[in-house]
Amino acid sequence: MISLIETVRKRFLDAIRSVNPPGRWKVVVIDEHAQKLLGAVMKNYDVLQENVTLVESISSHRQPQPGMEAMYLLMPTTKNVDRIIHDFSGAETIYDGAHLFFMDPLPDALFTRLMSSPAEPFMRQLSDLYVNYRAIEAQVFSVHAPHQFFSFYSPPPSMSAIASARARIEEDLLFTAKGILNVIVSLGDNPLIRYYIPEHPPLGALADQAQPARATPSEGSGRWRGALASSSRDSAGDLANRGEYVSKKLAFMVQHELDEYIKANPDYVKTEAPGKPRTILFITERTMDMAAPFLHEFTYQAMANDLLRIENGTHYRYKFQSAVGTYEDKTAVLSDADNVWTEIRHLHMQETINKLMQDFNKFLEEHAGFNSNEGATSVNDMKDMLASLPQFQEQREKFSLHINMAQECMDIFAKRKLTDVASVEQNCATGETPEGKTPKTLVEEMVPLLDDSALSNKDKVRIIALYVMYRQGVPDEDRRRLFEHARLMLSEQDALNALALLGVRVTRVPGDKDRKMMKQKPADDDYDLSRFQPLLKTVLMDHVADKLDADRFPYVRNAPPPAAASASARPVQAATSLRSAKPGWAKATKPGVGRNEVRQRFLVFIAGGMTYSEMRTAYQLSESLKKEIIIGSSHIYTPEQFIEDLKALQNGGVGSKALPNGLQSVENRNGEPRSYQMAYDQKYFTKDPPPPPRPATAPIQQPNHHSQSTPGRSGGLAPPLASPAQSSLSLRSSHSGVGEVKEKKKKRHFFGL
């Protein structure tokens, strides 16, 4: 299986290694945005190991480095190009030469500006890396744009704001399309594209007749009657006449960007490896599966991110017991570098605990000096025994981390009565009881939970949301009573009413007919509280079986003939059960196994946010369907964050974490939509440093300037920027002046390895 992290790392590394100046050593100049991309896949130490003597910020005051050539890792902004030109203007240049590497393609206008400047004679090589995306996990990426949820689905505040809101959507989709192109190019793919057409009419500013946001009702004004819900009425007309959708517009934009890239780079590989079916890119949106963001998940990664305070899905603080019995605060990083984490993150919590105990007892057996007669039989046993293993610090910390996380999850599970809560959730989300029957006592099971003051309001919101979706809307009076039973705050009522802005029918009146909904494919032997499966599983399995509705998921172009689709459907198997003692999809690939196996690749992009359950589905189906499945989105949603964003959806994100000040105008001073480059310059803007302090007025002895131009080179490396992380990507190293750079005019987008 391919790893996105390793793919991006290799592209950075190859780029760094392609810079081989005559003096061997080089300086890396980087901006803060490129530094985040580099830091996600490489450590500072890894960069310095590649004959790098110094890492400097391009926006800092840098001293001249005679005899040194610089490698620039930058976003292609107008400001950065001007900074490069400034470095090589004047009587004294900062470096002897420049090797330019941009995260995104350098626009033609900026290329011309650069090559007609005083910096041109100093250019050694110039390349576009196509790495402007976050490789979160081996099979997960993000374009890091959580604000897009509001851009896509918030109603315009007034009729006059509709044009501006639509221009914002176009801008956000263009940024996203270019981010997806980065993923495609870095993987060397040329996929066929399928996109999702929702059952509901277009939403937000894309609605055929977009309605402005209604004024917020005053307290006690009958807010519960669902001022928003009327927008979810079924409209007449078939799919073809329902206008533009986020997923459709994005699909065609990606196809356009890919066509333009291939046109500019005729040497780009246009076909897959021999015997490998062509890659398929599926573009969906958050509204395809509205149940997934609300459900309590009981697989390790999803449950931990739902119940625990984990920052950005990666940083978790816990108490670590030292060898002398004292406790100290630790911050752990949950990443693919932790092999224990990658082995258990998709297991059901019960299986997670069992595996931790099995691995811990196996560890004790392998180290006879610390062997116990009975071994560990519980989480508490493991915590007590870990304190007696000071010699194995790294292994102790890994076991301690996951034991703490598992125990805290189970404590919260019991305290919040999640067995009862999840039972109602599962019946609503699946439409069936564990016995496979239609649930007939949902209200009787739900109301006592809503009345329970010990249950958090967030859990009550999740129950009501799933119930409303199961019923495909409820009468106004019923919804008012549910709100009263739950004693919801007005903002929590807003979150539930805002479901209408995402295509959910919130209000149901006599005569409303049930909508045809996509059915999930649950496994027969799942845990009772984990029966729900994200609809993404249905989409991918139906595609492989050549059963995916072509009207609901059309191709942008070049739909393969049925014979080709059937050929790719051969490996279909039932998904491995979560109840299995040894779920195959959760195991790491053994060395030497499957390395030469030719697997078709699926790329999945969910506009508007993805869930941890959907991420797990990508890994699970990769194994069961024998595919390479990579999933991406604008960002990752936890249930809590999804509810918080729903509260602010009606008002364009005002007060949200992603957009505290709400959606901003995308127009220039003339009232017209700003250009892509202007938007790019603002998005990746970096401040200039304050002016350096004036030199002391007292006469001082002036040292030889050149003798201090390379501080730290003889006695040790100068301190680099904070965490410039891993890097990788090999380009042709060139020292032939600017001849190679000038060729960029013709094939600027070609990435030659």
QUIZI-V304932 format. One record per run of one state. SS is the DSSP state (h for helix, s for strand, l for the rest). FROM is the first residue (numbers start at 1). TO is the last residue. If there is no record, write none. Layout:
BEGIN
ss:SS from:FROM to:TO
ss:SS from:FROM to:TO
END
This chain:
BEGIN
ss:l from:1 to:3
ss:h from:4 to:18
ss:l from:19 to:25
ss:s from:26 to:30
ss:l from:31 to:31
ss:h from:32 to:39
ss:l from:40 to:41
ss:s from:42 to:42
ss:l from:43 to:43
ss:h from:44 to:48
ss:l from:49 to:51
ss:s from:52 to:57
ss:l from:58 to:68
ss:s from:69 to:74
ss:l from:75 to:77
ss:h from:78 to:87
ss:l from:88 to:96
ss:s from:97 to:102
ss:l from:103 to:107
ss:h from:108 to:115
ss:l from:116 to:119
ss:h from:120 to:122
ss:s from:123 to:128
ss:l from:129 to:133
ss:s from:134 to:137
ss:l from:138 to:139
ss:s from:140 to:142
ss:l from:143 to:147
ss:h from:148 to:153
ss:l from:154 to:158
ss:h from:159 to:187
ss:l from:188 to:191
ss:s from:192 to:195
ss:l from:196 to:203
ss:h from:204 to:206
ss:l from:207 to:222
ss:h from:223 to:225
ss:l from:226 to:228
ss:h from:229 to:232
ss:l from:233 to:238
ss:h from:239 to:241
ss:l from:242 to:245
ss:h from:246 to:264
ss:l from:265 to:279
ss:s from:280 to:285
ss:h from:286 to:288
ss:l from:289 to:298
ss:s from:299 to:299
ss:h from:300 to:307
ss:l from:308 to:309
ss:s from:310 to:311
ss:l from:312 to:314
ss:s from:315 to:321
ss:l from:322 to:326
ss:s from:327 to:333
ss:l from:334 to:338
ss:h from:339 to:344
ss:l from:345 to:347
ss:s from:348 to:348
ss:h from:349 to:366
ss:l from:367 to:367
ss:h from:368 to:370
ss:l from:371 to:378
ss:h from:379 to:386
ss:l from:387 to:392
ss:h from:393 to:415
ss:l from:416 to:417
ss:h from:418 to:430
ss:l from:431 to:441
ss:h from:442 to:451
ss:l from:452 to:456
ss:h from:457 to:471
ss:l from:472 to:473
ss:s from:474 to:474
ss:l from:475 to:475
ss:h from:476 to:486
ss:l from:487 to:489
ss:h from:490 to:502
ss:l from:503 to:506
ss:s from:507 to:507
ss:l from:508 to:527
ss:h from:528 to:530
ss:l from:531 to:534
ss:h from:535 to:544
ss:l from:545 to:554
ss:s from:555 to:555
ss:l from:556 to:561
ss:h from:562 to:568
ss:l from:569 to:583
ss:h from:584 to:586
ss:l from:587 to:600
ss:s from:601 to:607
ss:l from:608 to:609
ss:s from:610 to:611
ss:h from:612 to:624
ss:l from:625 to:627
ss:s from:628 to:633
ss:l from:634 to:635
ss:s from:636 to:637
ss:l from:638 to:638
ss:h from:639 to:649
ss:l from:650 to:653
ss:s from:654 to:654
ss:l from:655 to:660
ss:s from:661 to:661
ss:l from:662 to:666
ss:s from:667 to:667
ss:l from:668 to:672
ss:s from:673 to:673
ss:l from:674 to:675
ss:h from:676 to:683
ss:l from:684 to:705
ss:h from:706 to:708
ss:l from:709 to:725
ss:s from:726 to:726
ss:l from:727 to:738
ss:h from:739 to:742
ss:l from:743 to:743
ss:h from:744 to:747
ss:l from:748 to:753
END
